[in-house]
Amino acid sequence: MQGNNNHSHSQLSTSFCKKMRLTEFSFSASVNTQLTLQEIRNE
């Protein structure tokens, strides 16, 4: 019983980590895009 609890918990935290990484990645990507657009405008 405890093993099952551990397994489901690890799966949950893994999917949570994946979501956080995706959010972090998309956020940094949008920031990079904005910075690139600013550089193009400055030129």
mmCIF file as Biopython writes it, N, C-alpha, C and O atoms, coordinates in Angstrom:
data_model
#
loop_
_atom_site.group_PDB
_atom_site.id
_atom_site.type_symbol
_atom_site.label_atom_id
_atom_site.label_alt_id
_atom_site.label_comp_id
_atom_site.label_asym_id
_atom_site.label_entity_id
_atom_site.label_seq_id
_atom_site.pdbx_PDB_ins_code
_atom_site.Cartn_x
_atom_site.Cartn_y
_atom_site.Cartn_z
_atom_site.occupancy
_atom_site.B_iso_or_equiv
_atom_site.auth_seq_id
_atom_site.auth_asym_id
_atom_site.pdbx_PDB_model_num
ATOM 1   N N  . MET A ? 1  ? 0.851  -1.206 0.000   1.0 0.0 1  A 1 
ATOM 2   C CA . MET A ? 1  ? 0.000  0.000  0.000   1.0 0.0 1  A 1 
ATOM 3   C C  . MET A ? 1  ? 0.880  1.248  0.000   1.0 0.0 1  A 1 
ATOM 4   O O  . MET A ? 1  ? 0.656  2.179  -0.773  1.0 0.0 1  A 1 
ATOM 5   N N  . GLN A ? 2  ? 1.880  1.252  0.875   1.0 0.0 2  A 1 
ATOM 6   C CA . GLN A ? 2  ? 2.753  2.419  0.939   1.0 0.0 2  A 1 
ATOM 7   C C  . GLN A ? 2  ? 3.519  2.580  -0.376  1.0 0.0 2  A 1 
ATOM 8   O O  . GLN A ? 2  ? 3.752  3.697  -0.837  1.0 0.0 2  A 1 
ATOM 9   N N  . GLY A ? 3  ? 3.907  1.448  -0.973  1.0 0.0 3  A 1 
ATOM 10  C CA . GLY A ? 3  ? 4.646  1.504  -2.232  1.0 0.0 3  A 1 
ATOM 11  C C  . GLY A ? 3  ? 3.803  2.165  -3.311  1.0 0.0 3  A 1 
ATOM 12  O O  . GLY A ? 3  ? 4.306  2.978  -4.087  1.0 0.0 3  A 1 
ATOM 13  N N  . ASN A ? 4  ? 2.512  1.814  -3.361  1.0 0.0 4  A 1 
ATOM 14  C CA . ASN A ? 4  ? 1.636  2.422  -4.359  1.0 0.0 4  A 1 
ATOM 15  C C  . ASN A ? 4  ? 1.539  3.925  -4.139  1.0 0.0 4  A 1 
ATOM 16  O O  . ASN A ? 4  ? 1.567  4.705  -5.091  1.0 0.0 4  A 1 
ATOM 17  N N  . ASN A ? 5  ? 1.426  4.326  -2.874  1.0 0.0 5  A 1 
ATOM 18  C CA . ASN A ? 5  ? 1.361  5.755  -2.569  1.0 0.0 5  A 1 
ATOM 19  C C  . ASN A ? 5  ? 2.604  6.458  -3.081  1.0 0.0 5  A 1 
ATOM 20  O O  . ASN A ? 5  ? 2.520  7.507  -3.721  1.0 0.0 5  A 1 
ATOM 21  N N  . ASN A ? 6  ? 3.764  5.869  -2.794  1.0 0.0 6  A 1 
ATOM 22  C CA . ASN A ? 6  ? 5.015  6.468  -3.235  1.0 0.0 6  A 1 
ATOM 23  C C  . ASN A ? 6  ? 5.055  6.586  -4.746  1.0 0.0 6  A 1 
ATOM 24  O O  . ASN A ? 6  ? 5.477  7.610  -5.285  1.0 0.0 6  A 1 
ATOM 25  N N  . HIS A ? 7  ? 4.613  5.538  -5.432  1.0 0.0 7  A 1 
ATOM 26  C CA . HIS A ? 7  ? 4.684  5.522  -6.895  1.0 0.0 7  A 1 
ATOM 27  C C  . HIS A ? 7  ? 3.815  6.636  -7.476  1.0 0.0 7  A 1 
ATOM 28  O O  . HIS A ? 7  ? 4.271  7.408  -8.319  1.0 0.0 7  A 1 
ATOM 29  N N  . SER A ? 8  ? 2.557  6.719  -7.021  1.0 0.0 8  A 1 
ATOM 30  C CA . SER A ? 8  ? 1.657  7.736  -7.571  1.0 0.0 8  A 1 
ATOM 31  C C  . SER A ? 8  ? 2.184  9.132  -7.244  1.0 0.0 8  A 1 
ATOM 32  O O  . SER A ? 8  ? 2.063  10.051 -8.054  1.0 0.0 8  A 1 
ATOM 33  N N  . HIS A ? 9  ? 2.763  9.287  -6.064  1.0 0.0 9  A 1 
ATOM 34  C CA . HIS A ? 9  ? 3.287  10.607 -5.679  1.0 0.0 9  A 1 
ATOM 35  C C  . HIS A ? 9  ? 4.449  11.000 -6.581  1.0 0.0 9  A 1 
ATOM 36  O O  . HIS A ? 9  ? 4.548  12.150 -7.010  1.0 0.0 9  A 1 
ATOM 37  N N  . SER A ? 10 ? 5.331  10.038 -6.870  1.0 0.0 10 A 1 
ATOM 38  C CA . SER A ? 10 ? 6.487  10.354 -7.720  1.0 0.0 10 A 1 
ATOM 39  C C  . SER A ? 10 ? 6.007  10.702 -9.125  1.0 0.0 10 A 1 
ATOM 40  O O  . SER A ? 10 ? 6.554  11.605 -9.758  1.0 0.0 10 A 1 
ATOM 41  N N  . GLN A ? 11 ? 4.996  9.997  -9.618  1.0 0.0 11 A 1 
ATOM 42  C CA . GLN A ? 11 ? 4.458  10.316 -10.945 1.0 0.0 11 A 1 
ATOM 43  C C  . GLN A ? 11 ? 3.889  11.725 -10.949 1.0 0.0 11 A 1 
ATOM 44  O O  . GLN A ? 11 ? 4.096  12.486 -11.894 1.0 0.0 11 A 1 
ATOM 45  N N  . LEU A ? 12 ? 3.166  12.070 -9.880  1.0 0.0 12 A 1 
ATOM 46  C CA . LEU A ? 12 ? 2.545  13.390 -9.796  1.0 0.0 12 A 1 
ATOM 47  C C  . LEU A ? 12 ? 3.610  14.478 -9.806  1.0 0.0 12 A 1 
ATOM 48  O O  . LEU A ? 12 ? 3.509  15.451 -10.553 1.0 0.0 12 A 1 
ATOM 49  N N  . SER A ? 13 ? 4.634  14.305 -8.966  1.0 0.0 13 A 1 
ATOM 50  C CA . SER A ? 13 ? 5.677  15.333 -8.890  1.0 0.0 13 A 1 
ATOM 51  C C  . SER A ? 13 ? 6.439  15.414 -10.205 1.0 0.0 13 A 1 
ATOM 52  O O  . SER A ? 13 ? 6.889  16.494 -10.588 1.0 0.0 13 A 1 
ATOM 53  N N  . THR A ? 14 ? 6.593  14.292 -10.903 1.0 0.0 14 A 1 
ATOM 54  C CA . THR A ? 14 ? 7.311  14.310 -12.180 1.0 0.0 14 A 1 
ATOM 55  C C  . THR A ? 14 ? 6.536  15.128 -13.205 1.0 0.0 14 A 1 
ATOM 56  O O  . THR A ? 14 ? 7.117  15.961 -13.902 1.0 0.0 14 A 1 
ATOM 57  N N  . SER A ? 15 ? 5.226  14.898 -13.301 1.0 0.0 15 A 1 
ATOM 58  C CA . SER A ? 15 ? 4.426  15.657 -14.259 1.0 0.0 15 A 1 
ATOM 59  C C  . SER A ? 15 ? 4.408  17.130 -13.866 1.0 0.0 15 A 1 
ATOM 60  O O  . SER A ? 15 ? 4.398  18.005 -14.732 1.0 0.0 15 A 1 
ATOM 61  N N  . PHE A ? 16 ? 4.403  17.405 -12.565 1.0 0.0 16 A 1 
ATOM 62  C CA . PHE A ? 16 ? 4.432  18.797 -12.100 1.0 0.0 16 A 1 
ATOM 63  C C  . PHE A ? 16 ? 5.734  19.464 -12.527 1.0 0.0 16 A 1 
ATOM 64  O O  . PHE A ? 16 ? 5.735  20.604 -12.990 1.0 0.0 16 A 1 
ATOM 65  N N  . CYS A ? 17 ? 6.851  18.736 -12.366 1.0 0.0 17 A 1 
ATOM 66  C CA . CYS A ? 17 ? 8.154  19.280 -12.770 1.0 0.0 17 A 1 
ATOM 67  C C  . CYS A ? 17 ? 8.160  19.550 -14.267 1.0 0.0 17 A 1 
ATOM 68  O O  . CYS A ? 17 ? 8.682  20.572 -14.712 1.0 0.0 17 A 1 
ATOM 69  N N  . LYS A ? 18 ? 7.584  18.644 -15.042 1.0 0.0 18 A 1 
ATOM 70  C CA . LYS A ? 18 ? 7.545  18.838 -16.495 1.0 0.0 18 A 1 
ATOM 71  C C  . LYS A ? 18 ? 6.753  20.090 -16.831 1.0 0.0 18 A 1 
ATOM 72  O O  . LYS A ? 18 ? 7.158  20.873 -17.689 1.0 0.0 18 A 1 
ATOM 73  N N  . LYS A ? 19 ? 5.620  20.281 -16.154 1.0 0.0 19 A 1 
ATOM 74  C CA . LYS A ? 19 ? 4.805  21.479 -16.412 1.0 0.0 19 A 1 
ATOM 75  C C  . LYS A ? 19 ? 5.596  22.735 -16.070 1.0 0.0 19 A 1 
ATOM 76  O O  . LYS A ? 19 ? 5.588  23.706 -16.826 1.0 0.0 19 A 1 
ATOM 77  N N  . MET A ? 20 ? 6.283  22.713 -14.923 1.0 0.0 20 A 1 
ATOM 78  C CA . MET A ? 20 ? 7.058  23.884 -14.516 1.0 0.0 20 A 1 
ATOM 79  C C  . MET A ? 20 ? 8.150  24.176 -15.533 1.0 0.0 20 A 1 
ATOM 80  O O  . MET A ? 20 ? 8.394  25.334 -15.873 1.0 0.0 20 A 1 
ATOM 81  N N  . ARG A ? 21 ? 8.819  23.113 -16.026 1.0 0.0 21 A 1 
ATOM 82  C CA . ARG A ? 21 ? 9.888  23.316 -17.010 1.0 0.0 21 A 1 
ATOM 83  C C  . ARG A ? 21 ? 9.314  23.898 -18.290 1.0 0.0 21 A 1 
ATOM 84  O O  . ARG A ? 21 ? 9.914  24.790 -18.889 1.0 0.0 21 A 1 
ATOM 85  N N  . LEU A ? 22 ? 8.157  23.401 -18.718 1.0 0.0 22 A 1 
ATOM 86  C CA . LEU A ? 22 ? 7.539  23.914 -19.944 1.0 0.0 22 A 1 
ATOM 87  C C  . LEU A ? 22 ? 7.174  25.381 -19.765 1.0 0.0 22 A 1 
ATOM 88  O O  . LEU A ? 22 ? 7.411  26.197 -20.656 1.0 0.0 22 A 1 
ATOM 89  N N  . THR A ? 23 ? 6.594  25.721 -18.607 1.0 0.0 23 A 1 
ATOM 90  C CA . THR A ? 23 ? 6.226  27.116 -18.356 1.0 0.0 23 A 1 
ATOM 91  C C  . THR A ? 23 ? 7.467  27.992 -18.346 1.0 0.0 23 A 1 
ATOM 92  O O  . THR A ? 23 ? 7.484  29.074 -18.934 1.0 0.0 23 A 1 
ATOM 93  N N  . GLU A ? 24 ? 8.503  27.515 -17.673 1.0 0.0 24 A 1 
ATOM 94  C CA . GLU A ? 24 ? 9.752  28.277 -17.597 1.0 0.0 24 A 1 
ATOM 95  C C  . GLU A ? 24 ? 10.339 28.451 -18.994 1.0 0.0 24 A 1 
ATOM 96  O O  . GLU A ? 24 ? 10.830 29.527 -19.335 1.0 0.0 24 A 1 
ATOM 97  N N  . PHE A ? 25 ? 10.287 27.389 -19.801 1.0 0.0 25 A 1 
ATOM 98  C CA . PHE A ? 25 ? 10.859 27.437 -21.148 1.0 0.0 25 A 1 
ATOM 99  C C  . PHE A ? 25 ? 10.089 28.428 -22.017 1.0 0.0 25 A 1 
ATOM 100 O O  . PHE A ? 25 ? 10.694 29.257 -22.696 1.0 0.0 25 A 1 
ATOM 101 N N  . SER A ? 26 ? 8.756  28.347 -22.000 1.0 0.0 26 A 1 
ATOM 102 C CA . SER A ? 26 ? 7.960  29.249 -22.835 1.0 0.0 26 A 1 
ATOM 103 C C  . SER A ? 26 ? 8.135  30.689 -22.373 1.0 0.0 26 A 1 
ATOM 104 O O  . SER A ? 26 ? 8.146  31.604 -23.197 1.0 0.0 26 A 1 
ATOM 105 N N  . PHE A ? 27 ? 8.273  30.903 -21.055 1.0 0.0 27 A 1 
ATOM 106 C CA . PHE A ? 27 ? 8.469  32.263 -20.538 1.0 0.0 27 A 1 
ATOM 107 C C  . PHE A ? 27 ? 9.791  32.833 -21.026 1.0 0.0 27 A 1 
ATOM 108 O O  . PHE A ? 27 ? 9.842  33.958 -21.523 1.0 0.0 27 A 1 
ATOM 109 N N  . SER A ? 28 ? 10.865 32.054 -20.884 1.0 0.0 28 A 1 
ATOM 110 C CA . SER A ? 28 ? 12.181 32.536 -21.327 1.0 0.0 28 A 1 
ATOM 111 C C  . SER A ? 28 ? 12.182 32.737 -22.833 1.0 0.0 28 A 1 
ATOM 112 O O  . SER A ? 28 ? 12.831 33.656 -23.334 1.0 0.0 28 A 1 
ATOM 113 N N  . ALA A ? 29 ? 11.467 31.893 -23.561 1.0 0.0 29 A 1 
ATOM 114 C CA . ALA A ? 29 ? 11.415 32.025 -25.020 1.0 0.0 29 A 1 
ATOM 115 C C  . ALA A ? 29 ? 10.731 33.335 -25.398 1.0 0.0 29 A 1 
ATOM 116 O O  . ALA A ? 29 ? 11.197 34.037 -26.295 1.0 0.0 29 A 1 
ATOM 117 N N  . SER A ? 30 ? 9.634  33.672 -24.726 1.0 0.0 30 A 1 
ATOM 118 C CA . SER A ? 30 ? 8.935  34.916 -25.042 1.0 0.0 30 A 1 
ATOM 119 C C  . SER A ? 30 ? 9.805  36.117 -24.685 1.0 0.0 30 A 1 
ATOM 120 O O  . SER A ? 30 ? 9.812  37.113 -25.408 1.0 0.0 30 A 1 
ATOM 121 N N  . VAL A ? 31 ? 10.534 36.031 -23.580 1.0 0.0 31 A 1 
ATOM 122 C CA . VAL A ? 31 ? 11.429 37.127 -23.191 1.0 0.0 31 A 1 
ATOM 123 C C  . VAL A ? 31 ? 12.519 37.294 -24.240 1.0 0.0 31 A 1 
ATOM 124 O O  . VAL A ? 31 ? 12.841 38.414 -24.637 1.0 0.0 31 A 1 
ATOM 125 N N  . ASN A ? 32 ? 13.089 36.173 -24.691 1.0 0.0 32 A 1 
ATOM 126 C CA . ASN A ? 32 ? 14.124 36.239 -25.720 1.0 0.0 32 A 1 
ATOM 127 C C  . ASN A ? 32 ? 13.574 36.869 -26.989 1.0 0.0 32 A 1 
ATOM 128 O O  . ASN A ? 32 ? 14.262 37.654 -27.641 1.0 0.0 32 A 1 
ATOM 129 N N  . THR A ? 33 ? 12.343 36.534 -27.343 1.0 0.0 33 A 1 
ATOM 130 C CA . THR A ? 33 ? 11.730 37.094 -28.547 1.0 0.0 33 A 1 
ATOM 131 C C  . THR A ? 33 ? 11.580 38.601 -28.399 1.0 0.0 33 A 1 
ATOM 132 O O  . THR A ? 33 ? 11.872 39.347 -29.334 1.0 0.0 33 A 1 
ATOM 133 N N  . GLN A ? 34 ? 11.129 39.054 -27.238 1.0 0.0 34 A 1 
ATOM 134 C CA . GLN A ? 34 ? 10.960 40.493 -27.016 1.0 0.0 34 A 1 
ATOM 135 C C  . GLN A ? 34 ? 12.304 41.198 -27.100 1.0 0.0 34 A 1 
ATOM 136 O O  . GLN A ? 34 ? 12.404 42.269 -27.698 1.0 0.0 34 A 1 
ATOM 137 N N  . LEU A ? 35 ? 13.338 40.612 -26.510 1.0 0.0 35 A 1 
ATOM 138 C CA . LEU A ? 35 ? 14.668 41.224 -26.560 1.0 0.0 35 A 1 
ATOM 139 C C  . LEU A ? 35 ? 15.151 41.311 -28.000 1.0 0.0 35 A 1 
ATOM 140 O O  . LEU A ? 35 ? 15.724 42.323 -28.404 1.0 0.0 35 A 1 
ATOM 141 N N  . THR A ? 36 ? 14.924 40.260 -28.776 1.0 0.0 36 A 1 
ATOM 142 C CA . THR A ? 36 ? 15.355 40.265 -30.174 1.0 0.0 36 A 1 
ATOM 143 C C  . THR A ? 36 ? 14.610 41.343 -30.947 1.0 0.0 36 A 1 
ATOM 144 O O  . THR A ? 36 ? 15.204 42.044 -31.766 1.0 0.0 36 A 1 
ATOM 145 N N  . LEU A ? 37 ? 13.319 41.478 -30.692 1.0 0.0 37 A 1 
ATOM 146 C CA . LEU A ? 37 ? 12.535 42.504 -31.391 1.0 0.0 37 A 1 
ATOM 147 C C  . LEU A ? 37 ? 13.059 43.890 -31.039 1.0 0.0 37 A 1 
ATOM 148 O O  . LEU A ? 37 ? 13.145 44.757 -31.909 1.0 0.0 37 A 1 
ATOM 149 N N  . GLN A ? 38 ? 13.409 44.111 -29.776 1.0 0.0 38 A 1 
ATOM 150 C CA . GLN A ? 38 ? 13.942 45.414 -29.370 1.0 0.0 38 A 1 
ATOM 151 C C  . GLN A ? 38 ? 15.255 45.688 -30.086 1.0 0.0 38 A 1 
ATOM 152 O O  . GLN A ? 38 ? 15.491 46.808 -30.541 1.0 0.0 38 A 1 
ATOM 153 N N  . GLU A ? 39 ? 16.112 44.678 -30.192 1.0 0.0 39 A 1 
ATOM 154 C CA . GLU A ? 39 ? 17.399 44.867 -30.869 1.0 0.0 39 A 1 
ATOM 155 C C  . GLU A ? 39 ? 17.175 45.224 -32.333 1.0 0.0 39 A 1 
ATOM 156 O O  . GLU A ? 39 ? 17.863 46.088 -32.876 1.0 0.0 39 A 1 
ATOM 157 N N  . ILE A ? 40 ? 16.218 44.565 -32.969 1.0 0.0 40 A 1 
ATOM 158 C CA . ILE A ? 40 ? 15.937 44.847 -34.388 1.0 0.0 40 A 1 
ATOM 159 C C  . ILE A ? 40 ? 15.435 46.285 -34.527 1.0 0.0 40 A 1 
ATOM 160 O O  . ILE A ? 40 ? 15.818 46.991 -35.460 1.0 0.0 40 A 1 
ATOM 161 N N  . ARG A ? 41 ? 14.586 46.715 -33.605 1.0 0.0 41 A 1 
ATOM 162 C CA . ARG A ? 41 ? 14.044 48.082 -33.686 1.0 0.0 41 A 1 
ATOM 163 C C  . ARG A ? 41 ? 15.161 49.104 -33.486 1.0 0.0 41 A 1 
ATOM 164 O O  . ARG A ? 41 ? 15.193 50.137 -34.155 1.0 0.0 41 A 1 
ATOM 165 N N  . ASN A ? 42 ? 16.074 48.808 -32.562 1.0 0.0 42 A 1 
ATOM 166 C CA . ASN A ? 42 ? 17.165 49.749 -32.298 1.0 0.0 42 A 1 
ATOM 167 C C  . ASN A ? 42 ? 18.046 49.910 -33.524 1.0 0.0 42 A 1 
ATOM 168 O O  . ASN A ? 42 ? 18.556 51.001 -33.779 1.0 0.0 42 A 1 
ATOM 169 N N  . GLU A ? 43 ? 18.232 48.844 -34.287 1.0 0.0 43 A 1 
ATOM 170 C CA . GLU A ? 43 ? 19.057 48.936 -35.496 1.0 0.0 43 A 1 
ATOM 171 C C  . GLU A ? 43 ? 18.258 49.666 -36.558 1.0 0.0 43 A 1 
ATOM 172 O O  . GLU A ? 43 ? 18.746 49.866 -37.670 1.0 0.0 43 A 1 
#
